[in-house]
Amino acid sequence: MFTGIVEELGEIVAIETAGDSVRLAVRGPLVVQDAVHGASIAVNGVCLTVVEVKGEVFAADVIKETLDKSSLGALEPGSKVNLERPVRLSDRLGGHLVQGHVDGVGEIVSREPGERWDVVTVSLPPELSRYLVDKGSITVDGISLTVVEAGADRFSVALIPTTLALTTLGHKQPGDPVNLEVDVVAKYVERMLGDRS
């Protein structure tokens, strides 16, 4: 379980293809400090399992299912990625409950710069729109954000200077893909209520 509070902006240093999967080598000096084989690290919001640690770099295997349902397949050496270690039960929950299970891929539609912040509009797969509400939570590339305006096929978020400086959303441009995870609480509520028609 994660919080969507990005700890570090890492970098893809190598990608090794193995049939229908890849092994990502990711530089992240902070997140590897206590990483061991089998640990979880969220990479752009996707929970991955550490298979190797060498110095400041960890490796994780990404299977076809994950490549097909996330934007990780678009990464290349040199790509910047958001990194977060799992939350400890004793930690504060600064963002919201994030599983690291991508629900869909959106695309940056537009950026409207402000004096010190940007409003970013992101496309949304229509089947996910029922989980978004104005002022609700969404995870974009692993970043816990507050929805400014929720629409049928898009939503907007306001990015503060810290988010612009310390995450991939400070660099992403219209047309760039982003991983989306909707609020898990909304999915559970829908499941518990079932079909009420």
Summary of the structure (lengths in Angstrom):
residues: 197
radius of gyration: 16.5
end to end distance: 33.3
largest distance: 56.2
contacts: 620
relative contact order: 0.19
helix: 17%
strand: 43%
